[in-house]
């Protein structure tokens, strides 16, 4: 008869946790989004929320979309409490985030963008559109010399 070792159960439990961690990495916000430094992976544009102009960073170095808490308060967006989430900054610091806004419509160059935004206290930009949004666009052409990006949306070419 073969007995199961409690040590084996412990190892298997650790392996499962490691697999979950690999599958669901922490959301990240880039150092550039926090500090406002220019970087080739980022594009700054002017957007509108409820007819209020704001600075938006389109950032391939941030995994998710983020919105500044002051804008959420000012424009009175509904807030959804979420499980406590840690957002990793590129320098490995972690910022706690436990709230988000669903279904905010941001307008950039007459293009309505609906997205989920995690609310952070510390952002240089009022909104950050990260890979969470960029991945929905399909192929994106980026011209680093002219600092533009273009993609197809509804049969039309959109250029920021």
N, C-alpha and C positions, 0 to 999 in steps of 0.2 A: 504494500500500500504506500502511495506517495503522499506525503503531507505537504500542504502549501505553506510556504514561509511568510510570516507577517512582513518580513523585510522585502519580499518580492512585491507585495501589495503596495508598500510605501514607494518603491521604485516605479511601479506602474503608475501610481497617482502622480508622481513628479513628472513622468514622461507626458502624461495627459495634459498637465498644466503647461508644460513647455510647448506642446503642440498648439494649445489654445493661444498662448502668448505669440507664437509665430504667425498664427492665422489672423489674429486681431491685434496688430501693433497699436501703440499709443498714437492718437492724433498728434500731428506736429505742426507747429507754426514756425516759419523760417525766422532766422535772426534778422533778416532784412525787413520783414513785416513788423517786427518789434522795434527796430532801431530807425527805420526809414532810410537806410542806406540803399543806394542804387545798386542793382545787380542785373546781369544779362538775363536771368531767369524770371525777371519781374517786369511788369508793365503797369504804369500808373495811368488811370483814366478818371474822368469825371462822370459820375453817375447821379441818378436822382432816386430818392425815396420819398414818396408822398410830396412831390414837387420841391424837395429840399436837395440842393446840390451837395455832393460829398465826394471825397477822394477815395477811390477804390484801387486796391492793389491786386492785380491778377498775378498769382504767384505759384509757379510750378514747384516751389520748394515747400509749400504748405499742403498738408494732406487734406484738410477740410476747409470749410468756409467759416469765417469768423466775423463778428460784428462788435463794435465798441459799445460798451454798456451805456455810455452817455447818450448815444443815438437812440438806443432802444427806449430809454426813459423819455427822452425829448419827444419822440414820435409816437410814444405810447403803444408799442407793439405788444401783442400778447406773448407772455413768456411761459414756456413749458419747463417745469422742473424735471430734471433728468437724474439718473444715477450719477453719483460723483465720478467725474472723469478727469484724468490728468492729461494735460496737453504738454507735450515735450517741446521745449525751445531748442533750436539747433545747438546751443551751447550745453545741452543736457540738463538745464534747469527744468523744473516742472511747475506748471501753473494749474491750479484747481479750477475746474469748470463744471458747474452742475445745472446750467440752464441753457436753453436754446430757443430760437424763434423758428416757427415753421411757416412756410408759404409766403415769405416776404417777396414782394416783387420789386426788383431793382431795375431801373431803366438805364441802359448804356447805349448811346447813339441810336435812340428810338427802338432798341431791341429790349423787350421785356424778358427779364431773367428771374425765374422763380427758383428759390433754393432754401435749404435749411441752413441756418447760421448758428454757430455756437457763440455764446456771449462771453467776452473776455473784458477784464478791466484794463489790461495793458496792451494797447495797440496804437501805433503811430498813425495808422490809417483807420478811417471809420469803418471800412469793410475790406475784407480779404477774400477773394475768390480763389480757392485752392484747387487741387487735383480732383476733389469731390465734384466740382462743377466742370472743370476742364475735361474730365473723362466722358462727360455726356455729349461733348461736341463732335466726336468723331475726329477725322483728320484735321489737324490745325497746322497752318503754315506760319512760321515765325520768321520775320526778317529782322535780325539783330542789328543790322546796319541802320535801318530806318526806325527801329524799335516799334514794329507793328506786328499784329497777328491777324490772320484771316481764317475763316471757316465757313462752311455751308450751313444754312439754317432755312428750312422751308423752301429750298430751291434757289435761295438768294445767297450771294457772297456777303458776309459781314466782315468788316475790317475795323479793328480798334488800333 
